[in-house]
Amino acid sequence: MAILDDIRRFWDDDAATYDNAPGHHPTSAAVQGAWTAALESLLPRPPSTVLDCGAGTGFLSLMAARLGHRVTALDLSSQMLAKLRAAAGAEDLDIATVVAPAHEPPTAPADAAGFDAVIERHLLWTLPDPVAALRAWRALAAPGARLVAIESMWGDADLLEALRGRAWNVVKRFRGTAPDHHGPYPVAVRGALPLGTGTHPRAVAALVAEAGWTTPRLIRLHDVEWTSKLEQRLPERLLGVVPRFAVVAT
Ligand SMILES: C[S@@+](CC[C@H](N)C(=O)[O-])C[C@H]1O[C@@H](n2cnc3c(N)ncnc32)[C@H](O)[C@@H]1O
């Protein structure tokens, strides 16, 4: 798929600076703690076999490995995974990495019946066919396994969030804050992605159900939002933070 080459190139180029954005890689101990508590409550009891799709520089993979899970990290971008491997090495964490598109995931380790959990954060929006990927993950899941899709609500999926996003961009420009990415996502690529211009919990839950995962549950990540908000100065604090949620299914 030619579109995947464009997407891979973008993330290979973004790898060097991706972790500089606090939204991607929080340095605050409180925000990290809230994320750890959230992930711990969403995953099965450790040790379980976890596939992290679109793992990037390893935000979820590293956290899951620290919690005692056996993690396989998949990503289209070898440069993003190189960052993950360096971070895992620095903490002496054993994480398997696989360069592959999300709809072609690897099988679970030979001694496992399948993955006990498939997790992702902020991947679905950039998939040309999210349902195909969600179906492929389900095919590799162990009986009773769970999906944990962690997303945020942004873009044109909701008018108020779109307005908040615009206000945020104005404040960032005013402050001279570095952008979250090295450049803009290719417009033509974005337009070809079902969630490319915005993500809504309704849409994520519907895609998960369409792919055959059962009883999707929606969980708002209040503590991650709360701790992130405590880190903000004025006027950013008045604008609040992007709503974060997880869709969990079996
Ligand atoms: C927004 S980043 C999220 C990274 C990480 N999950 C996190 O929470 O920080 C999106 C990641 O998805 C990867 N990605 C994009 N399209 C993909 C695809 N079709 N298959 C696998 N990975 C993909 C990118 O290389 C990038 O690392």
The ligand as an SDF file (V2000), in Angstrom:
LIG
                    3D

 27 29  0  0  0  0  0  0  0  0999 V2000
    0.8390    8.7540   17.5040 C   0  0  0  0  0  0  0  0  0  0  0  0
    2.0730    7.5200   17.4580 S   0  0  0  0  0  0  0  0  0  0  0  0
    1.6750    6.6030   18.9320 C   0  0  0  0  0  0  0  0  0  0  0  0
    2.8840    5.8890   19.4700 C   0  0  0  0  0  0  0  0  0  0  0  0
    2.6610    5.2170   20.8350 C   0  0  0  0  0  0  0  0  0  0  0  0
    1.5950    4.2410   20.7760 N   0  0  0  0  0  0  0  0  0  0  0  0
    2.3760    6.2210   21.9160 C   0  0  0  0  0  0  0  0  0  0  0  0
    1.3570    6.0850   22.5830 O   0  0  0  0  0  0  0  0  0  0  0  0
    3.1950    7.1380   22.1210 O   0  0  0  0  0  0  0  0  0  0  0  0
    1.5060    6.4500   16.1710 C   0  0  0  0  0  0  0  0  0  0  0  0
    2.4430    5.2640   15.9380 C   0  0  0  0  0  0  0  0  0  0  0  0
    1.7860    4.3650   15.0410 O   0  0  0  0  0  0  0  0  0  0  0  0
    2.7190    3.8950   14.0800 C   0  0  0  0  0  0  0  0  0  0  0  0
    1.9540    3.5120   12.8940 N   0  0  0  0  0  0  0  0  0  0  0  0
    1.3440    4.3200   12.0090 C   0  0  0  0  0  0  0  0  0  0  0  0
    0.7060    3.5940   11.0870 N   0  0  0  0  0  0  0  0  0  0  0  0
    0.9250    2.2960   11.3860 C   0  0  0  0  0  0  0  0  0  0  0  0
    0.5360    1.0630   10.8030 C   0  0  0  0  0  0  0  0  0  0  0  0
   -0.2470    1.0150    9.7120 N   0  0  0  0  0  0  0  0  0  0  0  0
    0.9650   -0.0800   11.3690 N   0  0  0  0  0  0  0  0  0  0  0  0
    1.7360   -0.0560   12.4720 C   0  0  0  0  0  0  0  0  0  0  0  0
    2.1420    1.0700   13.0740 N   0  0  0  0  0  0  0  0  0  0  0  0
    1.7400    2.2400   12.5420 C   0  0  0  0  0  0  0  0  0  0  0  0
    3.6440    5.0600   13.8760 C   0  0  0  0  0  0  0  0  0  0  0  0
    4.8870    4.6480   13.3300 O   0  0  0  0  0  0  0  0  0  0  0  0
    3.7610    5.6260   15.2850 C   0  0  0  0  0  0  0  0  0  0  0  0
    4.8180    5.0290   15.9720 O   0  0  0  0  0  0  0  0  0  0  0  0
  1  2  1  0
  2  3  1  0
  2 10  1  0
  3  4  1  0
  4  5  1  0
  5  6  1  0
  5  7  1  0
  7  8  2  0
  7  9  1  0
 10 11  1  0
 11 12  1  0
 11 26  1  0
 12 13  1  0
 13 14  1  0
 13 24  1  0
 14 15  1  0
 14 23  1  0
 15 16  2  0
 16 17  1  0
 17 18  1  0
 17 23  2  0
 18 19  1  0
 18 20  2  0
 20 21  1  0
 21 22  2  0
 22 23  1  0
 24 25  1  0
 24 26  1  0
 26 27  1  0
M  CHG  2   2   1   9  -1
M  END
$$$$
